[in-house]
Amino acid sequence: MPQVKCTYGGFAREGFMVDRPGLSKGEIEVARVLWEIGPSPVRDVHEAIAAQRDIDFSTVQTYLRRLQSKGYAKSVLKGRVRIYKSKTKPRTVIRETVDDLVQRLFGGETMPLVRHLIEERGIDASELDELRKLLSEIEPDPTRKGQG
């Protein structure tokens, strides 16, 4: 069985090794802006977030530095301006964050999370159709050899 290394805030899944810490709410907010606008100086990231809520320039700068130190972003100096760029895809961060949540909150069981999302957050008809389609796509075909 593969070994799994996990640090606080990271996630563990069979076959994967993760050694970077998870992200805080503020760090995720900044990472989302980087994914949306692409490589940017602190000023552009700050302006994008400040359009939605009040936040100090230095706070955004700190979040970007943390993203870099945790391995989620990288930066290059262009003249006198530091440009930050995401090193991780949104899908990767979502997977890591949800896997960590499921492990810590639900002991690795996914159904309590699914049940909570459906019962507490609700699901409309189009989402229900999408869920049915997804389930039919991943459901094992009993006529295929080796399954069932």
N, CA, C and O atoms as a GROMACS GRO file, in nm:
protein
  592
    1MET      N    1   0.085  -0.119   0.000
    1MET     CA    2   0.000   0.000   0.000
    1MET      C    3   0.089   0.124   0.000
    1MET      O    4   0.187   0.130   0.074
    2PRO      N    5   0.055   0.224  -0.083
    2PRO     CA    6   0.137   0.346  -0.090
    2PRO      C    7   0.134   0.423   0.041
    2PRO      O    8   0.034   0.425   0.112
    3GLN      N    9   0.247   0.487   0.071
    3GLN     CA   10   0.253   0.570   0.190
    3GLN      C   11   0.193   0.706   0.158
    3GLN      O   12   0.203   0.756   0.046
    4VAL      N   13   0.131   0.764   0.258
    4VAL     CA   14   0.072   0.896   0.243
    4VAL      C   15   0.132   0.987   0.348
    4VAL      O   16   0.135   0.953   0.466
    5LYS      N   17   0.181   1.100   0.306
    5LYS     CA   18   0.233   1.200   0.399
    5LYS      C   19   0.134   1.315   0.403
    5LYS      O   20   0.090   1.363   0.298
    6CYS      N   21   0.100   1.358   0.520
    6CYS     CA   22   0.001   1.465   0.532
    6CYS      C   23   0.043   1.560   0.642
    6CYS      O   24   0.082   1.517   0.751
    7THR      N   25   0.036   1.689   0.615
    7THR     CA   26   0.063   1.788   0.718
    7THR      C   27  -0.067   1.856   0.755
    7THR      O   28  -0.168   1.838   0.687
    8TYR      N   29  -0.064   1.933   0.861
    8TYR     CA   30  -0.183   2.003   0.904
    8TYR      C   31  -0.241   2.084   0.788
    8TYR      O   32  -0.171   2.162   0.724
    9GLY      N   33  -0.369   2.063   0.762
    9GLY     CA   34  -0.436   2.138   0.658
    9GLY      C   35  -0.423   2.073   0.522
    9GLY      O   36  -0.494   2.112   0.429
   10GLY      N   37  -0.336   1.975   0.507
   10GLY     CA   38  -0.323   1.905   0.380
   10GLY      C   39  -0.429   1.796   0.372
   10GLY      O   40  -0.519   1.792   0.455
   11PHE      N   41  -0.419   1.709   0.274
   11PHE     CA   42  -0.513   1.601   0.265
   11PHE      C   43  -0.439   1.472   0.240
   11PHE      O   44  -0.325   1.474   0.193
   12ALA      N   45  -0.502   1.362   0.269
   12ALA     CA   46  -0.441   1.232   0.244
   12ALA      C   47  -0.538   1.148   0.163
   12ALA      O   48  -0.655   1.134   0.198
   13ARG      N   49  -0.488   1.092   0.057
   13ARG     CA   50  -0.566   1.002  -0.026
   13ARG      C   51  -0.472   0.893  -0.073
   13ARG      O   52  -0.357   0.919  -0.105
   14GLU      N   53  -0.521   0.772  -0.077
   14GLU     CA   54  -0.436   0.662  -0.118
   14GLU      C   55  -0.369   0.693  -0.252
   14GLU      O   56  -0.435   0.733  -0.347
   15GLY      N   57  -0.239   0.674  -0.257
   15GLY     CA   58  -0.165   0.694  -0.380
   15GLY      C   59  -0.112   0.836  -0.398
   15GLY      O   60  -0.043   0.863  -0.496
   16PHE      N   61  -0.143   0.924  -0.308
   16PHE     CA   62  -0.099   1.063  -0.321
   16PHE      C   63  -0.012   1.101  -0.203
   16PHE      O   64  -0.033   1.054  -0.091
   17MET      N   65   0.085   1.186  -0.228
   17MET     CA   66   0.164   1.241  -0.119
   17MET      C   67   0.148   1.392  -0.122
   17MET      O   68   0.174   1.456  -0.224
   18VAL      N   69   0.108   1.446  -0.013
   18VAL     CA   70   0.088   1.589  -0.004
   18VAL      C   71   0.161   1.638   0.119
   18VAL      O   72   0.145   1.584   0.228
   19ASP      N   73   0.241   1.741   0.101
   19ASP     CA   74   0.310   1.793   0.217
   19ASP      C   75   0.298   1.943   0.228
   19ASP      O   76   0.373   2.006   0.303
   20ARG      N   77   0.206   2.001   0.155
   20ARG     CA   78   0.187   2.145   0.170
   20ARG      C   79   0.066   2.172   0.259
   20ARG      O   80  -0.031   2.096   0.258
   21PRO      N   81   0.073   2.278   0.336
   21PRO     CA   82  -0.039   2.312   0.425
   21PRO      C   83  -0.160   2.360   0.347
   21PRO      O   84  -0.149   2.406   0.233
   22GLY      N   85  -0.275   2.348   0.411
   22GLY     CA   86  -0.398   2.398   0.350
   22GLY      C   87  -0.402   2.549   0.350
   22GLY      O   88  -0.311   2.616   0.400
   23LEU      N   89  -0.508   2.603   0.293
   23LEU     CA   90  -0.522   2.747   0.279
   23LEU      C   91  -0.629   2.802   0.372
   23LEU      O   92  -0.730   2.738   0.399
   24SER      N   93  -0.604   2.922   0.420
   24SER     CA   94  -0.704   2.993   0.500
   24SER      C   95  -0.810   3.051   0.406
   24SER      O   96  -0.793   3.050   0.284
   25LYS      N   97  -0.916   3.099   0.464
   25LYS     CA   98  -1.023   3.162   0.387
   25LYS      C   99  -0.970   3.278   0.302
   25LYS      O  100  -1.002   3.290   0.184
   26GLY      N  101  -0.888   3.363   0.362
   26GLY     CA  102  -0.831   3.477   0.290
   26GLY      C  103  -0.738   3.434   0.178
   26GLY      O  104  -0.737   3.494   0.071
   27GLU      N  105  -0.658   3.331   0.204
   27GLU     CA  106  -0.566   3.280   0.101
   27GLU      C  107  -0.642   3.222  -0.017
   27GLU      O  108  -0.603   3.240  -0.132
   28ILE      N  109  -0.751   3.152   0.012
   28ILE     CA  110  -0.834   3.097  -0.096
   28ILE      C  111  -0.893   3.210  -0.180
   28ILE      O  112  -0.898   3.202  -0.302
   29GLU      N  113  -0.938   3.315  -0.113
   29GLU     CA  114  -0.994   3.430  -0.184
   29GLU      C  115  -0.891   3.490  -0.281
   29GLU      O  116  -0.924   3.521  -0.395
   30VAL      N  117  -0.768   3.505  -0.236
   30VAL     CA  118  -0.662   3.561  -0.320
   30VAL      C  119  -0.626   3.463  -0.432
   30VAL      O  120  -0.605   3.505  -0.546
   31ALA      N  121  -0.620   3.334  -0.401
   31ALA     CA  122  -0.590   3.234  -0.504
   31ALA      C  123  -0.697   3.237  -0.613
   31ALA      O  124  -0.665   3.224  -0.732
   32ARG      N  125  -0.822   3.253  -0.574
   32ARG     CA  126  -0.931   3.258  -0.674
   32ARG      C  127  -0.913   3.378  -0.768
   32ARG      O  128  -0.939   3.367  -0.888
   33VAL      N  129  -0.870   3.490  -0.713
   33VAL     CA  130  -0.845   3.607  -0.797
   33VAL      C  131  -0.731   3.579  -0.894
   33VAL      O  132  -0.741   3.614  -1.012
   34LEU      N  133  -0.625   3.516  -0.847
   34LEU     CA  134  -0.513   3.482  -0.935
   34LEU      C  135  -0.559   3.389  -1.048
   34LEU      O  136  -0.518   3.406  -1.163
   35TRP      N  137  -0.644   3.292  -1.017
   35TRP     CA  138  -0.695   3.202  -1.121
   35TRP      C  139  -0.778   3.279  -1.222
   35TRP      O  140  -0.774   3.251  -1.342
   36GLU      N  141  -0.853   3.376  -1.172
   36GLU     CA  142  -0.943   3.453  -1.259
   36GLU      C  143  -0.868   3.552  -1.348
   36GLU      O  144  -0.895   3.559  -1.468
   37ILE      N  145  -0.775   3.629  -1.291
   37ILE     CA  146  -0.711   3.735  -1.369
   37ILE      C  147  -0.574   3.697  -1.424
   37ILE      O  148  -0.518   3.767  -1.508
   38GLY      N  149  -0.521   3.584  -1.377
   38GLY     CA  150  -0.390   3.539  -1.426
   38GLY      C  151  -0.276   3.610  -1.357
   38GLY      O  152  -0.297   3.682  -1.259
   39PRO      N  153  -0.154   3.592  -1.408
   39PRO     CA  154  -0.036   3.651  -1.346
   39PRO      C  155  -0.054   3.802  -1.326
   39PRO      O  156  -0.088   3.875  -1.419
   40SER      N  157  -0.029   3.846  -1.203
   40SER     CA  158  -0.060   3.985  -1.169
   40SER      C  159   0.030   4.038  -1.058
   40SER      O  160   0.078   3.962  -0.974
   41PRO      N  161   0.050   4.170  -1.058
   41PRO     CA  162   0.116   4.232  -0.943
   41PRO      C  163   0.017   4.243  -0.826
   41PRO      O  164  -0.104   4.230  -0.845
   42VAL      N  165   0.070   4.266  -0.709
   42VAL     CA  166  -0.014   4.278  -0.589
   42VAL      C  167  -0.124   4.381  -0.611
   42VAL      O  168  -0.238   4.358  -0.572
   43ARG      N  169  -0.091   4.494  -0.673
   43ARG     CA  170  -0.188   4.601  -0.692
   43ARG      C  171  -0.313   4.553  -0.766
   43ARG      O  172  -0.425   4.588  -0.727
   44ASP      N  173  -0.296   4.473  -0.873
   44ASP     CA  174  -0.412   4.424  -0.948
   44ASP      C  175  -0.496   4.328  -0.866
   44ASP      O  176  -0.619   4.331  -0.873
   45VAL      N  177  -0.430   4.242  -0.790
   45VAL     CA  178  -0.503   4.148  -0.705
   45VAL      C  179  -0.579   4.226  -0.598
   45VAL      O  180  -0.695   4.197  -0.570
   46HIS      N  181  -0.513   4.325  -0.538
   46HIS     CA  182  -0.579   4.408  -0.438
   46HIS      C  183  -0.701   4.479  -0.496
   46HIS      O  184  -0.807   4.479  -0.433
   47GLU      N  185  -0.687   4.538  -0.613
   47GLU     CA  186  -0.800   4.610  -0.675
   47GLU      C  187  -0.917   4.518  -0.702
   47GLU      O  188  -1.033   4.557  -0.683
   48ALA      N  189  -0.889   4.395  -0.746
   48ALA     CA  190  -0.997   4.300  -0.774
   48ALA      C  191  -1.073   4.263  -0.646
   48ALA      O  192  -1.196   4.254  -0.647
   49ILE      N  193  -1.000   4.242  -0.538
   49ILE     CA  194  -1.067   4.208  -0.412
   49ILE      C  195  -1.134   4.330  -0.350
   49ILE      O  196  -1.244   4.321  -0.298
   50ALA      N  197  -1.065   4.445  -0.357
   50ALA     CA  198  -1.119   4.568  -0.298
   50ALA      C  199  -1.248   4.612  -0.366
   50ALA      O  200  -1.327   4.686  -0.306
   51ALA      N  201  -1.271   4.569  -0.489
   51ALA     CA  202  -1.397   4.600  -0.558
   51ALA      C  203  -1.514   4.528  -0.491
   51ALA      O  204  -1.629   4.569  -0.506
   52GLN      N  205  -1.485   4.420  -0.419
   52GLN     CA  206  -1.589   4.340  -0.353
   52GLN      C  207  -1.602   4.370  -0.204
   52GLN      O  208  -1.712   4.364  -0.147
   53ARG      N  209  -1.488   4.402  -0.141
   53ARG     CA  210  -1.490   4.426   0.004
   53ARG      C  211  -1.369   4.510   0.042
   53ARG      O  212  -1.273   4.521  -0.034
   54ASP      N  213  -1.375   4.567   0.161
   54ASP     CA  214  -1.266   4.649   0.211
   54ASP      C  215  -1.152   4.560   0.258
   54ASP      O  216  -1.171   4.473   0.343
   55ILE      N  217  -1.033   4.581   0.202
   55ILE     CA  218  -0.916   4.502   0.240
   55ILE      C  219  -0.791   4.586   0.217
   55ILE      O  220  -0.782   4.658   0.118
   56ASP      N  221  -0.697   4.578   0.307
   56ASP     CA  222  -0.572   4.654   0.296
   56ASP      C  223  -0.481   4.592   0.190
   56ASP      O  224  -0.479   4.471   0.170
   57PHE      N  225  -0.405   4.678   0.125
   57PHE     CA  226  -0.305   4.636   0.028
   57PHE      C  227  -0.206   4.540   0.093
   57PHE      O  228  -0.171   4.437   0.034
   58SER      N  229  -0.161   4.573   0.213
   58SER     CA  230  -0.061   4.490   0.282
   58SER      C  231  -0.116   4.352   0.317
   58SER      O  232  -0.040   4.254   0.321
   59THR      N  233  -0.245   4.343   0.343
   59THR     CA  234  -0.306   4.212   0.371
   59THR      C  235  -0.302   4.124   0.248
   59THR      O  236  -0.269   4.006   0.257
   60VAL      N  237  -0.335   4.180   0.132
   60VAL     CA  238  -0.329   4.105   0.006
   60VAL      C  239  -0.185   4.061  -0.021
   60VAL      O  240  -0.160   3.948  -0.063
   61GLN      N  241  -0.092   4.151   0.002
   61GLN     CA  242   0.049   4.120  -0.018
   61GLN      C  243   0.092   4.004   0.073
   61GLN      O  244   0.164   3.914   0.030
   62THR      N  245   0.048   4.005   0.196
   62THR     CA  246   0.079   3.898   0.291
   62THR      C  247   0.020   3.766   0.243
   62THR      O  248   0.087   3.663   0.247
   63TYR      N  249  -0.105   3.767   0.198
   63TYR     CA  250  -0.169   3.645   0.147
   63TYR      C  251  -0.092   3.590   0.027
   63TYR      O  252  -0.073   3.469   0.016
   64LEU      N  253  -0.049   3.677  -0.062
   64LEU     CA  254   0.027   3.631  -0.180
   64LEU      C  255   0.159   3.568  -0.138
   64LEU      O  256   0.200   3.466  -0.193
   65ARG      N  257   0.225   3.628  -0.041
   65ARG     CA  258   0.352   3.571   0.008
   65ARG      C  259   0.328   3.435   0.072
   65ARG      O  260   0.407   3.342   0.055
   66ARG      N  261   0.218   3.423   0.147
   66ARG     CA  262   0.185   3.295   0.208
   66ARG      C  263   0.154   3.190   0.102
   66ARG      O  264   0.198   3.075   0.113
   67LEU      N  265   0.080   3.229  -0.001
   67LEU     CA  266   0.051   3.135  -0.110
   67LEU      C  267   0.181   3.085  -0.172
   67LEU      O  268   0.194   2.967  -0.204
   68GLN      N  269   0.276   3.175  -0.188
   68GLN     CA  270   0.405   3.137  -0.245
   68GLN      C  271   0.481   3.044  -0.150
   68GLN      O  272   0.535   2.942  -0.192
   69SER      N  273   0.485   3.079  -0.022
   69SER     CA  274   0.561   2.996   0.073
   69SER      C  275   0.498   2.859   0.091
   69SER      O  276   0.569   2.763   0.123
   70LYS      N  277   0.368   2.847   0.071
   70LYS     CA  278   0.300   2.718   0.084
   70LYS      C  279   0.304   2.636  -0.046
   70LYS      O  280   0.261   2.521  -0.048
   71GLY      N  281   0.354   2.696  -0.153
   71GLY     CA  282   0.367   2.622  -0.278
   71GLY      C  283   0.250   2.634  -0.372
   71GLY      O  284   0.241   2.558  -0.469
   72TYR      N  285   0.160   2.726  -0.347
   72TYR     CA  286   0.042   2.744  -0.433
   72TYR      C  287   0.063   2.851  -0.540
   72TYR      O  288  -0.012   2.857  -0.637
   73ALA      N  289   0.164   2.934  -0.522
   73ALA     CA  290   0.190   3.043  -0.617
   73ALA      C  291   0.341   3.059  -0.632
   73ALA      O  292   0.419   3.010  -0.551
   74LYS      N  293   0.379   3.129  -0.737
   74LYS     CA  294   0.520   3.165  -0.756
   74LYS      C  295   0.523   3.309  -0.801
   74LYS      O  296   0.421   3.365  -0.842
   75SER      N  297   0.640   3.369  -0.793
   75SER     CA  298   0.651   3.508  -0.836
   75SER      C  299   0.781   3.529  -0.910
   75SER      O  300   0.879   3.458  -0.890
   76VAL      N  301   0.779   3.631  -0.994
   76VAL     CA  302   0.900   3.675  -1.064
   76VAL      C  303   0.906   3.827  -1.054
   76VAL      O  304   0.803   3.895  -1.047
   77LEU      N  305   1.026   3.878  -1.051
   77LEU     CA  306   1.046   4.021  -1.044
   77LEU      C  307   1.062   4.075  -1.187
   77LEU      O  308   1.153   4.034  -1.259
   78LYS      N  309   0.973   4.164  -1.226
   78LYS     CA  310   0.981   4.229  -1.357
   78LYS      C  311   1.007   4.377  -1.331
   78LYS      O  312   0.917   4.453  -1.296
   79GLY      N  313   1.132   4.414  -1.348
   79GLY     CA  314   1.172   4.550  -1.310
   79GLY      C  315   1.164   4.562  -1.160
   79GLY      O  316   1.233   4.490  -1.087
   80ARG      N  317   1.080   4.653  -1.114
   80ARG     CA  318   1.064   4.672  -0.970
   80ARG      C  319   0.932   4.615  -0.919
   80ARG      O  320   0.895   4.636  -0.803
   81VAL      N  321   0.862   4.543  -1.006
   81VAL     CA  322   0.730   4.490  -0.971
   81VAL      C  323   0.734   4.338  -0.963
   81VAL      O  324   0.784   4.271  -1.053
   82ARG      N  325   0.682   4.285  -0.854
   82ARG     CA  326   0.674   4.140  -0.838
   82ARG      C  327   0.540   4.092  -0.896
   82ARG      O  328   0.434   4.142  -0.859
   83ILE      N  329   0.548   3.995  -0.987
   83ILE     CA  330   0.430   3.938  -1.051
   83ILE      C  331   0.405   3.799  -0.991
   83ILE      O  332   0.494   3.714  -0.990
   84TYR      N  333   0.284   3.778  -0.941
   84TYR     CA  334   0.246   3.650  -0.882
   84TYR      C  335   0.164   3.569  -0.981
   84TYR      O  336   0.082   3.623  -1.055
   85LYS      N  337   0.188   3.438  -0.980
   85LYS     CA  338   0.117   3.348  -1.070
   85LYS      C  339   0.083   3.221  -0.992
   85LYS      O  340   0.164   3.173  -0.912
   86SER      N  341  -0.034   3.167  -1.014
   86SER     CA  342  -0.074   3.044  -0.948
   86SER      C  343   0.010   2.927  -0.998
   86SER      O  344   0.039   2.916  -1.117
   87LYS      N  345   0.049   2.839  -0.906
   87LYS     CA  346   0.120   2.716  -0.942
   87LYS      C  347   0.026   2.596  -0.942
   87LYS      O  348   0.064   2.488  -0.987
   88THR      N  349  -0.095   2.616  -0.893
   88THR     CA  350  -0.190   2.506  -0.882
   88THR      C  351  -0.318   2.540  -0.956
   88THR      O  352  -0.357   2.657  -0.965
   89LYS      N  353  -0.382   2.438  -1.009
   89LYS     CA  354  -0.509   2.456  -1.078
   89LYS      C  355  -0.621   2.460  -0.974
   89LYS      O  356  -0.610   2.399  -0.868
   90PRO      N  357  -0.728   2.532  -1.005
   90PRO     CA  358  -0.840   2.536  -0.911
   90PRO      C  359  -0.890   2.396  -0.872
   90PRO      O  360  -0.920   2.371  -0.756
   91ARG      N  361  -0.897   2.308  -0.969
   91ARG     CA  362  -0.946   2.172  -0.944
   91ARG      C  363  -0.861   2.101  -0.839
   91ARG      O  364  -0.913   2.028  -0.754
   92THR      N  365  -0.730   2.122  -0.844
   92THR     CA  366  -0.640   2.058  -0.747
   92THR      C  367  -0.665   2.111  -0.606
   92THR      O  368  -0.673   2.034  -0.511
   93VAL      N  369  -0.678   2.242  -0.594
   93VAL     CA  370  -0.701   2.302  -0.462
   93VAL      C  371  -0.838   2.261  -0.409
   93VAL      O  372  -0.852   2.233  -0.290
   94ILE      N  373  -0.938   2.257  -0.496
   94ILE     CA  374  -1.071   2.213  -0.453
   94ILE      C  375  -1.065   2.069  -0.402
   94ILE      O  376  -1.117   2.038  -0.296
   95ARG      N  377  -1.000   1.982  -0.479
   95ARG     CA  378  -0.989   1.841  -0.440
   95ARG      C  379  -0.918   1.829  -0.305
   95ARG      O  380  -0.966   1.758  -0.216
   96GLU      N  381  -0.806   1.896  -0.289
   96GLU     CA  382  -0.731   1.888  -0.164
   96GLU      C  383  -0.812   1.941  -0.046
   96GLU      O  384  -0.813   1.881   0.061
   97THR      N  385  -0.879   2.052  -0.067
   97THR     CA  386  -0.956   2.116   0.041
   97THR      C  387  -1.076   2.029   0.081
   97THR      O  388  -1.101   2.009   0.200
   98VAL      N  389  -1.148   1.978  -0.018
   98VAL     CA  390  -1.264   1.894   0.012
   98VAL      C  391  -1.221   1.762   0.074
   98VAL      O  392  -1.283   1.715   0.169
   99ASP      N  393  -1.114   1.702   0.021
   99ASP     CA  394  -1.064   1.577   0.080
   99ASP      C  395  -1.024   1.597   0.226
   99ASP      O  396  -1.052   1.512   0.310
  100ASP      N  397  -0.960   1.709   0.255
  100ASP     CA  398  -0.921   1.740   0.393
  100ASP      C  399  -1.045   1.757   0.481
  100ASP      O  400  -1.049   1.705   0.592
  101LEU      N  401  -1.144   1.830   0.432
  101LEU     CA  402  -1.268   1.851   0.506
  101LEU      C  403  -1.338   1.718   0.534
  101LEU      O  404  -1.381   1.692   0.646
  102VAL      N  405  -1.350   1.635   0.432
  102VAL     CA  406  -1.416   1.505   0.448
  102VAL      C  407  -1.341   1.420   0.550
  102VAL      O  408  -1.403   1.352   0.633
  103GLN      N  409  -1.210   1.422   0.544
  103GLN     CA  410  -1.130   1.342   0.637
  103GLN      C  411  -1.145   1.393   0.780
  103GLN      O  412  -1.169   1.314   0.872
  104ARG      N  413  -1.132   1.524   0.799
  104ARG     CA  414  -1.135   1.579   0.934
  104ARG      C  415  -1.275   1.581   0.995
  104ARG      O  416  -1.291   1.550   1.113
  105LEU      N  417  -1.374   1.617   0.916
  105LEU     CA  418  -1.509   1.637   0.969
  105LEU      C  419  -1.593   1.510   0.967
  105LEU      O  420  -1.676   1.489   1.055
  106PHE      N  421  -1.572   1.425   0.866
  106PHE     CA  422  -1.658   1.308   0.849
  106PHE      C  423  -1.581   1.176   0.856
  106PHE      O  424  -1.635   1.072   0.818
  107GLY      N  425  -1.457   1.179   0.903
  107GLY     CA  426  -1.380   1.057   0.916
  107GLY      C  427  -1.356   0.985   0.784
  107GLY      O  428  -1.338   0.863   0.782
  108GLY      N  429  -1.354   1.060   0.675
  108GLY     CA  430  -1.328   1.002   0.543
  108GLY      C  431  -1.454   0.955   0.471
  108GLY      O  432  -1.446   0.916   0.354
  109GLU      N  433  -1.567   0.958   0.536
  109GLU     CA  434  -1.694   0.915   0.474
  109GLU      C  435  -1.753   1.029   0.393
  109GLU      O  436  -1.767   1.140   0.443
  110THR      N  437  -1.789   1.002   0.267
  110THR     CA  438  -1.840   1.108   0.181
  110THR      C  439  -1.992   1.128   0.190
  110THR      O  440  -2.040   1.239   0.171
  111MET      N  441  -2.066   1.022   0.220
  111MET     CA  442  -2.212   1.035   0.220
  111MET      C  443  -2.265   1.138   0.320
  111MET      O  444  -2.360   1.209   0.287
  112PRO      N  445  -2.208   1.149   0.440
  112PRO     CA  446  -2.260   1.254   0.530
  112PRO      C  447  -2.247   1.394   0.470
  112PRO      O  448  -2.333   1.479   0.491
  113LEU      N  449  -2.139   1.418   0.395
  113LEU     CA  450  -2.122   1.548   0.330
  113LEU      C  451  -2.226   1.565   0.219
  113LEU      O  452  -2.289   1.670   0.210
  114VAL      N  453  -2.244   1.463   0.137
  114VAL     CA  454  -2.342   1.470   0.028
  114VAL      C  455  -2.482   1.492   0.085
  114VAL      O  456  -2.558   1.576   0.036
  115ARG      N  457  -2.515   1.415   0.189
  115ARG     CA  458  -2.646   1.429   0.253
  115ARG      C  459  -2.665   1.570   0.308
  115ARG      O  460  -2.772   1.630   0.292
  116HIS      N  461  -2.562   1.622   0.374
  116HIS     CA  462  -2.569   1.758   0.428
  116HIS      C  463  -2.594   1.861   0.317
  116HIS      O  464  -2.680   1.947   0.330
  117LEU      N  465  -2.518   1.850   0.209
  117LEU     CA  466  -2.533   1.946   0.100
  117LEU      C  467  -2.673   1.943   0.040
  117LEU      O  468  -2.731   2.047   0.010
  118ILE      N  469  -2.727   1.824   0.022
  118ILE     CA  470  -2.860   1.812  -0.037
  118ILE      C  471  -2.968   1.858   0.060
  118ILE      O  472  -3.058   1.933   0.022
  119GLU      N  473  -2.960   1.814   0.185
  119GLU     CA  474  -3.065   1.847   0.283
  119GLU      C  475  -3.058   1.990   0.332
  119GLU      O  476  -3.162   2.054   0.349
  120GLU      N  477  -2.939   2.042   0.354
  120GLU     CA  478  -2.926   2.175   0.411
  120GLU      C  479  -2.917   2.287   0.307
  120GLU      O  480  -2.968   2.397   0.329
  121ARG      N  481  -2.855   2.259   0.196
  121ARG     CA  482  -2.836   2.362   0.093
  121ARG      C  483  -2.944   2.353  -0.015
  121ARG      O  484  -2.968   2.450  -0.087
  122GLY      N  485  -3.007   2.238  -0.025
  122GLY     CA  486  -3.110   2.219  -0.125
  122GLY      C  487  -3.052   2.184  -0.261
  122GLY      O  488  -2.933   2.204  -0.288
  123ILE      N  489  -3.138   2.133  -0.346
  123ILE     CA  490  -3.098   2.095  -0.481
  123ILE      C  491  -3.219   2.119  -0.571
  123ILE      O  492  -3.329   2.071  -0.542
  124ASP      N  493  -3.198   2.192  -0.679
  124ASP     CA  494  -3.311   2.220  -0.768
  124ASP      C  495  -3.321   2.111  -0.875
  124ASP      O  496  -3.236   2.022  -0.883
  125ALA      N  497  -3.426   2.119  -0.957
  125ALA     CA  498  -3.455   2.015  -1.056
  125ALA      C  499  -3.340   1.995  -1.156
  125ALA      O  500  -3.307   1.882  -1.190
  126SER      N  501  -3.280   2.104  -1.202
  126SER     CA  502  -3.171   2.089  -1.299
  126SER      C  503  -3.048   2.025  -1.235
  126SER      O  504  -2.979   1.945  -1.299
  127GLU      N  505  -3.021   2.059  -1.109
  127GLU     CA  506  -2.908   1.998  -1.038
  127GLU      C  507  -2.936   1.850  -1.011
  127GLU      O  508  -2.845   1.767  -1.017
  128LEU      N  509  -3.062   1.818  -0.982
  128LEU     CA  510  -3.100   1.679  -0.960
  128LEU      C  511  -3.081   1.598  -1.089
  128LEU      O  512  -3.032   1.485  -1.085
  129ASP      N  513  -3.120   1.656  -1.203
  129ASP     CA  514  -3.098   1.588  -1.332
  129ASP      C  515  -2.949   1.567  -1.358
  129ASP      O  516  -2.908   1.461  -1.405
  130GLU      N  517  -2.869   1.668  -1.326
  130GLU     CA  518  -2.724   1.658  -1.343
  130GLU      C  519  -2.666   1.549  -1.253
  130GLU      O  520  -2.577   1.474  -1.295
  131LEU      N  521  -2.716   1.540  -1.131
  131LEU     CA  522  -2.671   1.438  -1.037
  131LEU      C  523  -2.708   1.299  -1.087
  131LEU      O  524  -2.626   1.207  -1.080
  132ARG      N  525  -2.830   1.283  -1.138
  132ARG     CA  526  -2.871   1.154  -1.194
  132ARG      C  527  -2.783   1.113  -1.311
  132ARG      O  528  -2.744   0.996  -1.323
  133LYS      N  529  -2.751   1.209  -1.397
  133LYS     CA  530  -2.664   1.181  -1.512
  133LYS      C  531  -2.526   1.137  -1.465
  133LYS      O  532  -2.470   1.040  -1.516
  134LEU      N  533  -2.471   1.208  -1.367
  134LEU     CA  534  -2.340   1.174  -1.313
  134LEU      C  535  -2.341   1.034  -1.253
  134LEU      O  536  -2.249   0.956  -1.276
  135LEU      N  537  -2.444   1.001  -1.176
  135LEU     CA  538  -2.454   0.869  -1.115
  135LEU      C  539  -2.464   0.759  -1.220
  135LEU      O  540  -2.404   0.653  -1.205
  136SER      N  541  -2.538   0.784  -1.326
  136SER     CA  542  -2.550   0.683  -1.432
  136SER      C  543  -2.418   0.663  -1.505
  136SER      O  544  -2.389   0.553  -1.552
  137GLU      N  545  -2.338   0.768  -1.515
  137GLU     CA  546  -2.208   0.758  -1.582
  137GLU      C  547  -2.106   0.681  -1.499
  137GLU      O  548  -2.021   0.612  -1.554
  138ILE      N  549  -2.115   0.692  -1.367
  138ILE     CA  550  -2.015   0.626  -1.283
  138ILE      C  551  -2.061   0.492  -1.228
  138ILE      O  552  -1.982   0.418  -1.170
  139GLU      N  553  -2.189   0.461  -1.246
  139GLU     CA  554  -2.242   0.334  -1.198
  139GLU      C  555  -2.179   0.219  -1.275
  139GLU      O  556  -2.173   0.224  -1.398
  140PRO      N  557  -2.132   0.116  -1.205
  140PRO     CA  558  -2.070   0.004  -1.275
  140PRO      C  559  -2.169  -0.068  -1.366
  140PRO      O  560  -2.286  -0.083  -1.332
  141ASP      N  561  -2.120  -0.110  -1.480
  141ASP     CA  562  -2.203  -0.185  -1.575
  141ASP      C  563  -2.191  -0.332  -1.539
  141ASP      O  564  -2.084  -0.390  -1.555
  142PRO      N  565  -2.301  -0.396  -1.490
  142PRO     CA  566  -2.294  -0.535  -1.445
  142PRO      C  567  -2.264  -0.634  -1.558
  142PRO      O  568  -2.228  -0.748  -1.532
  143THR      N  569  -2.278  -0.592  -1.684
  143THR     CA  570  -2.251  -0.682  -1.796
  143THR      C  571  -2.104  -0.688  -1.832
  143THR      O  572  -2.061  -0.776  -1.907
  144ARG      N  573  -2.026  -0.592  -1.778
  144ARG     CA  574  -1.882  -0.590  -1.807
  144ARG      C  575  -1.810  -0.690  -1.718
  144ARG      O  576  -1.839  -0.701  -1.598
  145LYS      N  577  -1.718  -0.763  -1.776
  145LYS     CA  578  -1.640  -0.863  -1.705
  145LYS      C  579  -1.556  -0.799  -1.595
  145LYS      O  580  -1.495  -0.694  -1.616
  146GLY      N  581  -1.553  -0.861  -1.478
  146GLY     CA  582  -1.469  -0.812  -1.369
  146GLY      C  583  -1.538  -0.709  -1.281
  146GLY      O  584  -1.478  -0.660  -1.185
  147GLN      N  585  -1.662  -0.677  -1.311
  147GLN     CA  586  -1.737  -0.582  -1.229
  147GLN      C  587  -1.861  -0.651  -1.175
  147GLN      O  588  -1.899  -0.760  -1.219
  148GLY      N  589  -1.923  -0.584  -1.080
  148GLY     CA  590  -2.052  -0.631  -1.044
  148GLY      C  591  -2.070  -0.671  -0.909
  148GLY      O  592  -2.179  -0.712  -0.871
   0.00000   0.00000   0.00000
